[in-house]
Amino acid sequence: MKVLISNDDGPPSLEESPFILPFIQHLENLGWDVKVCLPDSQKSWIAKSFMIKQEIHVRYYNRVTGDISDEQHHDNDFVLASITLYFLSGTPATCVNIALNHLYKDEVFDMVIGGPNYGRNISTIFTLASGTVGAAMEGVLNKRKAISVSFCFCNRRVECIQNCCETASDIIQHVYKYPWPQNGMYNVNIPMLDSKCPIHITKFHQASYGSLFEKVEGEKFKFAPDFTAINADRDGLPGTDKWALMNGCVSVTPMVASFQTDASAYNIDYNFESINSNYAPLEKLP
């Protein structure tokens, strides 16, 4: 299987992005062809955004030596190419778009993978804000199959990370075999436990929050979400992603890269005909 990986936690780091290298290594041990394009810094809570005023710079990371370079050396060297990760000064969605349409434009990918995220991406509030999910959504909008993966940590023990990597690859291979929904993707959350966990198809836990910022001085604010308030409804409704995770299970939530819904689901008669008489007849735009 050939996959493109991006994330929102940025470059490999014990503090902010500890799962990316073990995940890459696991997939390569399975014989997968893995290409990687990551933001060059932490980009969490950024969803599927683009920084349209910025030029995007590309750097190259050698995952054996840890060296970062502004130039790619020996581009025709297969061994060097296989250990090189792209770092881009953009968002996760930017990384996926540039990777698919420029850096790897001649590659045919079976799957775009967002993640593995350092922490959970469950419920509407985290999923809609997630750059990890945004990376997968960008894959979908570029007509690729895509999946976002999050490792929901209770600890960082090596065997727990390996369990998560194995579960993630099992799920990817499993859903890949089935017909793919139009504009569809999957959001996967895997608890980091000592043993592998049951897998459930879930729906999103509907959640909300208040202020995500606190005032620091004068008219300045900093990002400081109150997670105790966000997580007050601990268990979630049965069948939701939060319920699965809180019960030590893996959640696989089908979703679409679209905010569209069937208006009939609201059970409201909008009756726009009552105001259409006040508007000009329909005409095509130039």
N, C-alpha and C positions, 0 to 999 in steps of 0.2 A: 504494500500500500504506500502511495506517495502522499505526504501531507505537508501543509504549510502551517507553521505555528507562530502565533503572536500572543502577547499578554498585555496586561496593564500594570504589572508590578515592576516591569523594567528589567535591567540586566541581572544576571545571576548575583545573588547577595544573600547571606545568611539572615540578614535583618528584614529584607523586604521581598526577596524573590528566591526562596530556598528550594523550590520544587522544580524549576525549569530544567536544570541540568540532569537530575535523576530521571525526569520524564523523557527527555530526549534520548538518554542512554538506554532506557528501557525499550523504547520504540525501535531504536536501532538494533538492539539485541534480538528483536523479533524479526529483523530483516527489512524493516520499513525504510523507505527513502524519506528522510526528514530534512526540510528546509525551514530556517528560522529567521524571522525578522521582528525585532523587538523595539519598543521605545527606548531611548537612551537614558530615561529617568522614570521615576514613579509617575504613573498616569491613572491612578485609581479614581473612581467616581466621575469619569469623564464621558461615559456612554459612547455613542457613535459620532463623535464630533470631529471636526477638522479645524485647524488653525489656518484660516485662509490668507492671512496677511504675512505668514512666515515662509521663508525658503526652508526646505527640508534638507538637512545635511545627512550624509551617509557615512558611517564609520564601520570598521571591521574588527570583530572580536575573535581572538584565537582562544578557544575554550580549553586548550591544553596548557598554553603558557599564561593565559590571562591577559595577554597584550592587546591593547586597543590601538588601531592605526587609522589614519585618514586615507590611506591608500591600500588597495588590495594587491598583494604581491603574488606573483606566479599564478595568475588567474587560471592557467591551463593545468595546474597541478591538482589532480583529483584528490589526493590525500589532504592537501591544504584546504581545498574547497569544502571537503567534508567536515572539517573541524571549525569552519568559519561561520560566525553568526553575524547578521547585519544588525546594526544599531541605527535607528533613525531618530532625528530630533522632531518627532511628531507623535500623534496620538496612535492608539492601537488600530483604529480604522484606517488611518493614514498608512501605517505599516503594511496592512493587508492590501490596500489598494495599490500602493507602489510596488509591493512584492509581486502581485499577480499581473500587473500591467507593464512593469518595467524590469525589475530585477530578475524575475523568473518568468518572463512573458512567454517563453517557448516551452515551459513545463506544463504538463497536464496533471493536475492534482486531483486525487480522489476525495480529499477532505481538507477543509480549513478548520483548524483547532484554535479556539481562544482559550488560553490558560497554560498550565493549571494555575488557577487563581490561589493566592495566599489567603485563605479564608472563604467563608460561605458567600454565595450569591443566590439567596433564597428570597421569596416573597417579592411583591411588586416593587417595594421601595429600593431594595438592593439590586434587583435584576435590571430595572430600567435605568439605573445610574451606572451600571457596571461597564467599564472599558473592556473587560474580558468578553462579556456578551456582545459589546459593540464590535469587537474584532470579528466574531463569528457572523454577526449581522452583515458586516461589510462583505464577507465571503459570499453570503446568500445573494446580496444585491449585485455581485459579480458572477452570478449564475454557477456558484459552486455549492456542493453540500457542505454543511458547517455544523459544528458542535462547540459549545462552551463547557469547560470543565473547571470545577472548583474543588479544592481539597480543604475540608472543614476541620481545622486542626484542634485537637485536644492536647496533643504533644507533638514532638518532632522526631520521635524514635524512627530509626532507619527502616525497621521492618514495617512500620505503619505507612511510611512513604511508599515503600515497595508495594504494599497491598493496594494503595490508592492507584498507583501507576498500572498495576495489573488489572484492576477493576475498570479503569478508564479505557484501556485498550480493548478489553473484552466487550465493553458497551459499544465502542466505536465500530468494531468489527461486526457486532450483532445488528445494530440498526442500519448499517451500510447495506445489508443484504435485502432489506425491505424496500418496497416502493417509496420514493421520497416525495413528501408533500410539496406542492408548488410554494415557493418562497418559505419553505419550512426549515427548521433547525431544532436542536435539542439543547436544553440547559441542564447540565448534570452536576449534582452536588454529592460528594463522597466523604463520609465521616472518616477521620483518621483514627481507626481502632486497631486492636491487635489482630483481629481476624477479619476476613472479608464479610461484607454485610449483604443482607437481602436487597434486591433491587425492585423499586416500585415505579410505575408510571404515575405521575402526579400532575396536579394543576398548581397554579400559583396561590400562595397564601396572600390574601388581600390585606395590606397593611398601610399605615399612614404614619406621618411624623410631624412634629412642629419645627421649631428652629433648629437648624444645623450649625449655627454660628454663635459665637459669644463676642461681646464687646470687650476690647482690650484696652483702648485708650482713645479719648477724643471721639472721632467719628470712624475709628478703625475696628474691623471685625476679623476674626479668624475662624477657620473651619474647626468646629468642635462639637460634633454630634453627640447627643446624649443617648448612648446605646442602651442604658437601663430602661429608658422610656420606650425606645423602639422595640425592645425585646420583652416588654411587659406581658404580652400575650404569648406565653412561653411555648405552648404546645401546638397551637394552630388547629384548624379543623382536620378531621381524618380525610386522607386523600390528597392533602396539600404537600408541597415540598417541605414546608416547615415541620409539619407533623412527621413526615418520613425521617427527617434529620434528627429531630428530637427523640425519636424512637430507635435510633441507631441504624437507620436504613439509608440506602442510596436513593436519591430522587432523580428521575429522568423526566423532565417536563418538556413536552412538545410545545413549540411556539412558532410564530411566523414573523418575518421581518417586515411587519406592517402594523400600523395602529388601527387598521380598519376593523369595524365590527358591523354586524347585521343590525340595521336600525330597528328591525322588528323585535330584537332582544330587549329593547327598552320598553316595549309595550305602550308606546305613545303615538297618537295620531297627530302628526305635525301639521297636516292640512295647509301646506304652503300655497295651495291653489287659492286660498282666501286672500292672499296678498299679491299674487302674481299679476292681478289686473293693474297694479300700480307700477309695473315694470315694463320696459320696452320689449317687443317681440325678440325671440331668440335670433341671433345672427352670429356667423362665424367670425372669429378673430383673424386678423391678417397674419 
